[in-house]
Amino acid sequence: VVGYGIQGRAQALNLHDSGVDVVIGVRPKGESAIAASKDGLETAAVADAVRRADVVMMLIPDEVQPEVYARDVGPHLKKGAALDFAHGFNIRYGTIAPPDDVDVIMVAPKAPGAAVRENFLRGSGVPALLAVHRDATGNARTTALGIAKGIGSTKVGVIETTFTEE
């Protein structure tokens, strides 16, 4: 999970509680690294986390994603990895152009991060939009559904859409 802000914290903790091996990509010794460590999650520099990841979740603000992607994510993505977004903006408008050998997916909870976490802790979830922009591996939809399940969204509803429609 790249970032540990509003959506990053909620989705990371929900996935962790669902049994997923989660590493938070953050600035070492920054506030987010400290918060994630206090929550019991492993942290690493973004580039190091991406190198290890089968699924990279871009959960930082849209306006900083292109810079972070160019510097710390794109050069370190594994062939066959999945790149997940919680919003369609940067893919839709081409400010991020992932390589052809990675899946590009979106799981977009339709609630603020606090509600994503609170509903999960109550045994429920919040609805989410799901989109597959590129299915390089043949597993993109399955991966996206796995993320949606891990954050609790499949308990209440997942609606398939596109990055453009979202």
BELDAMO-V385016 format. One record per backbone hydrogen bond with DSSP energy under -0.5 kcal/mol. CO is the residue of the C=O (numbers start at 1). NH is the residue of the N-H. E is the energy in kcal/mol with one decimal. If there is no record, write none. Layout:
co=CO nh=NH e=E
co=CO nh=NH e=E
//
This chain:
co=1 nh=3 e=-0.8
co=1 nh=25 e=-3.1
co=2 nh=59 e=-1.8
co=5 nh=9 e=-2.3
co=6 nh=10 e=-1.0
co=7 nh=11 e=-3.0
co=8 nh=12 e=-2.4
co=9 nh=13 e=-2.6
co=10 nh=14 e=-2.3
co=11 nh=15 e=-2.6
co=12 nh=16 e=-2.7
co=13 nh=17 e=-2.8
co=14 nh=18 e=-1.3
co=15 nh=20 e=-2.5
co=16 nh=19 e=-1.8
co=20 nh=22 e=-0.9
co=22 nh=42 e=-0.7
co=23 nh=25 e=-0.6
co=24 nh=26 e=-0.7
co=24 nh=44 e=-2.2
co=25 nh=3 e=-2.0
co=27 nh=30 e=-2.2
co=30 nh=34 e=-2.2
co=31 nh=35 e=-2.5
co=32 nh=36 e=-2.8
co=33 nh=37 e=-2.2
co=34 nh=38 e=-2.3
co=35 nh=39 e=-1.6
co=36 nh=41 e=-2.6
co=37 nh=40 e=-1.6
co=42 nh=24 e=-2.8
co=44 nh=26 e=-2.4
co=45 nh=49 e=-2.6
co=46 nh=50 e=-2.7
co=47 nh=51 e=-2.2
co=48 nh=52 e=-1.2
co=49 nh=53 e=-0.9
co=50 nh=53 e=-0.8
co=54 nh=82 e=-2.3
co=55 nh=57 e=-0.5
co=56 nh=58 e=-0.6
co=56 nh=84 e=-3.4
co=57 nh=2 e=-3.2
co=57 nh=59 e=-1.3
co=58 nh=86 e=-0.7
co=59 nh=5 e=-0.6
co=59 nh=8 e=-0.6
co=61 nh=64 e=-1.5
co=61 nh=65 e=-1.1
co=62 nh=65 e=-0.5
co=62 nh=66 e=-0.7
co=64 nh=68 e=-2.2
co=65 nh=69 e=-3.3
co=66 nh=70 e=-2.5
co=67 nh=71 e=-2.0
co=68 nh=72 e=-3.0
co=68 nh=73 e=-1.1
co=69 nh=73 e=-1.1
co=69 nh=74 e=-2.5
co=73 nh=76 e=-1.9
co=73 nh=77 e=-0.8
co=74 nh=77 e=-1.0
co=78 nh=81 e=-1.9
co=81 nh=103 e=-2.4
co=82 nh=56 e=-3.2
co=82 nh=84 e=-0.6
co=83 nh=105 e=-2.7
co=84 nh=58 e=-3.2
co=85 nh=107 e=-2.0
co=88 nh=92 e=-2.9
co=89 nh=93 e=-2.7
co=90 nh=95 e=-1.0
co=90 nh=96 e=-1.8
co=91 nh=94 e=-1.1
co=99 nh=102 e=-1.3
co=101 nh=80 e=-2.9
co=103 nh=83 e=-2.9
co=103 nh=105 e=-0.5
co=104 nh=133 e=-2.7
co=104 nh=134 e=-1.7
co=105 nh=85 e=-1.6
co=106 nh=131 e=-2.2
co=107 nh=109 e=-0.7
co=108 nh=129 e=-2.2
co=109 nh=111 e=-0.6
co=112 nh=115 e=-0.7
co=112 nh=116 e=-1.9
co=113 nh=117 e=-2.4
co=114 nh=118 e=-2.8
co=115 nh=119 e=-2.5
co=116 nh=120 e=-1.4
co=117 nh=121 e=-2.6
co=118 nh=122 e=-1.3
co=119 nh=124 e=-2.9
co=120 nh=123 e=-2.0
co=127 nh=110 e=-2.9
co=128 nh=159 e=-2.4
co=129 nh=108 e=-2.9
co=130 nh=161 e=-2.8
co=131 nh=106 e=-2.3
co=131 nh=133 e=-0.5
co=134 nh=104 e=-2.1
co=134 nh=136 e=-0.6
co=139 nh=143 e=-2.7
co=140 nh=144 e=-2.6
co=141 nh=145 e=-2.7
co=142 nh=146 e=-2.2
co=143 nh=147 e=-2.2
co=144 nh=148 e=-2.6
co=145 nh=149 e=-2.6
co=146 nh=150 e=-2.6
co=147 nh=151 e=-2.0
co=148 nh=152 e=-0.5
co=148 nh=153 e=-1.8
co=148 nh=154 e=-0.8
co=149 nh=152 e=-1.2
co=152 nh=155 e=-1.1
co=153 nh=156 e=-1.5
co=153 nh=157 e=-2.6
co=157 nh=128 e=-1.8
co=158 nh=160 e=-0.5
co=159 nh=130 e=-2.4
co=162 nh=166 e=-2.3
//
